[in-house]
Amino acid sequence: MAETKVDETASSPASDARAERKAAKLAKQIQRFSKAHGGAEGQLAYIGQRGTRIVLVGEDGGWGDLVAPSHAVAVSAAEKSGITLHESFDGDFAAKVRTGPYEWTRMAGIQLGGPSNG
């Protein structure tokens, strides 16, 4: 019996079109975030089979994230939106994030004597 080899790098036109639509949708969401926060920068983080997380930090310190189904879609969305991408989430970039009381109690409330969040 002859061995067959499947080319896993090839993609169909339908899946390419779907990825392009998803990138365009994510780019619009990134642009809305950027407009609401006086500009934005981002960082991409691989999260396994689920895809790639697009972490956004606004000029006002607001932050949020989106999940793209693949790294390629995340890169495309970031390029379409026009934001600056950072290689890692550290240093000056991380220092821009402003957290409020909700985040503090949610992240460390029990340890610091805050509400149990549950």
Contacts in CASP RR format, 6 or more apart in sequence:
PFRMAT RR
TARGET T0000
AUTHOR 0000-0000-0000
METHOD contacts of the structure
MODEL  1
MAETKVDETASSPASDARAERKAAKLAKQIQRFSKAHGGAEGQLAYIGQR
GTRIVLVGEDGGWGDLVAPSHAVAVSAAEKSGITLHESFDGDFAAKVRTG
PYEWTRMAGIQLGGPSNG
11 19 0 8 1.000
19 69 0 8 1.000
19 70 0 8 1.000
19 72 0 8 1.000
19 73 0 8 1.000
19 76 0 8 1.000
20 76 0 8 1.000
22 68 0 8 1.000
22 69 0 8 1.000
22 73 0 8 1.000
22 77 0 8 1.000
23 68 0 8 1.000
23 73 0 8 1.000
23 76 0 8 1.000
23 77 0 8 1.000
23 80 0 8 1.000
24 77 0 8 1.000
24 80 0 8 1.000
26 54 0 8 1.000
26 66 0 8 1.000
26 68 0 8 1.000
26 73 0 8 1.000
26 74 0 8 1.000
26 77 0 8 1.000
26 81 0 8 1.000
27 76 0 8 1.000
27 77 0 8 1.000
27 78 0 8 1.000
27 80 0 8 1.000
27 81 0 8 1.000
28 81 0 8 1.000
29 66 0 8 1.000
30 40 0 8 1.000
30 54 0 8 1.000
30 56 0 8 1.000
30 66 0 8 1.000
30 77 0 8 1.000
30 78 0 8 1.000
30 81 0 8 1.000
30 82 0 8 1.000
30 83 0 8 1.000
31 81 0 8 1.000
31 82 0 8 1.000
33 40 0 8 1.000
33 56 0 8 1.000
33 58 0 8 1.000
33 64 0 8 1.000
34 40 0 8 1.000
34 56 0 8 1.000
34 58 0 8 1.000
34 81 0 8 1.000
34 83 0 8 1.000
37 58 0 8 1.000
37 59 0 8 1.000
37 60 0 8 1.000
37 61 0 8 1.000
37 62 0 8 1.000
38 58 0 8 1.000
38 59 0 8 1.000
38 60 0 8 1.000
39 58 0 8 1.000
39 59 0 8 1.000
39 83 0 8 1.000
40 56 0 8 1.000
40 57 0 8 1.000
40 58 0 8 1.000
40 59 0 8 1.000
40 83 0 8 1.000
41 56 0 8 1.000
41 57 0 8 1.000
41 58 0 8 1.000
41 83 0 8 1.000
41 84 0 8 1.000
41 85 0 8 1.000
41 86 0 8 1.000
41 93 0 8 1.000
41 96 0 8 1.000
42 54 0 8 1.000
42 55 0 8 1.000
42 56 0 8 1.000
42 57 0 8 1.000
42 78 0 8 1.000
42 83 0 8 1.000
42 84 0 8 1.000
42 85 0 8 1.000
42 86 0 8 1.000
42 93 0 8 1.000
43 54 0 8 1.000
43 55 0 8 1.000
43 85 0 8 1.000
43 86 0 8 1.000
43 87 0 8 1.000
43 88 0 8 1.000
43 89 0 8 1.000
43 93 0 8 1.000
44 52 0 8 1.000
44 53 0 8 1.000
44 54 0 8 1.000
44 55 0 8 1.000
44 71 0 8 1.000
44 74 0 8 1.000
44 75 0 8 1.000
44 78 0 8 1.000
44 85 0 8 1.000
45 52 0 8 1.000
45 53 0 8 1.000
45 55 0 8 1.000
45 89 0 8 1.000
46 52 0 8 1.000
46 53 0 8 1.000
46 71 0 8 1.000
47 53 0 8 1.000
47 67 0 8 1.000
50 67 0 8 1.000
51 67 0 8 1.000
51 68 0 8 1.000
51 69 0 8 1.000
51 70 0 8 1.000
51 71 0 8 1.000
51 74 0 8 1.000
52 67 0 8 1.000
52 68 0 8 1.000
52 70 0 8 1.000
52 71 0 8 1.000
52 73 0 8 1.000
52 74 0 8 1.000
53 65 0 8 1.000
53 66 0 8 1.000
53 67 0 8 1.000
53 68 0 8 1.000
53 74 0 8 1.000
54 65 0 8 1.000
54 66 0 8 1.000
54 67 0 8 1.000
54 68 0 8 1.000
54 74 0 8 1.000
54 77 0 8 1.000
54 78 0 8 1.000
55 63 0 8 1.000
55 64 0 8 1.000
55 65 0 8 1.000
55 89 0 8 1.000
56 63 0 8 1.000
56 64 0 8 1.000
56 65 0 8 1.000
56 66 0 8 1.000
56 83 0 8 1.000
57 63 0 8 1.000
57 64 0 8 1.000
57 93 0 8 1.000
57 96 0 8 1.000
57 97 0 8 1.000
58 96 0 8 1.000
59 96 0 8 1.000
60 98 0 8 1.000
61 96 0 8 1.000
61 97 0 8 1.000
61 98 0 8 1.000
62 97 0 8 1.000
62 98 0 8 1.000
63 97 0 8 1.000
63 98 0 8 1.000
66 77 0 8 1.000
68 74 0 8 1.000
68 77 0 8 1.000
78 85 0 8 1.000
86 93 0 8 1.000
99 107 0 8 1.000
104 112 0 8 1.000
105 112 0 8 1.000
105 114 0 8 1.000
105 115 0 8 1.000
105 117 0 8 1.000
106 117 0 8 1.000
109 115 0 8 1.000
109 116 0 8 1.000
109 117 0 8 1.000
110 116 0 8 1.000
110 117 0 8 1.000
END
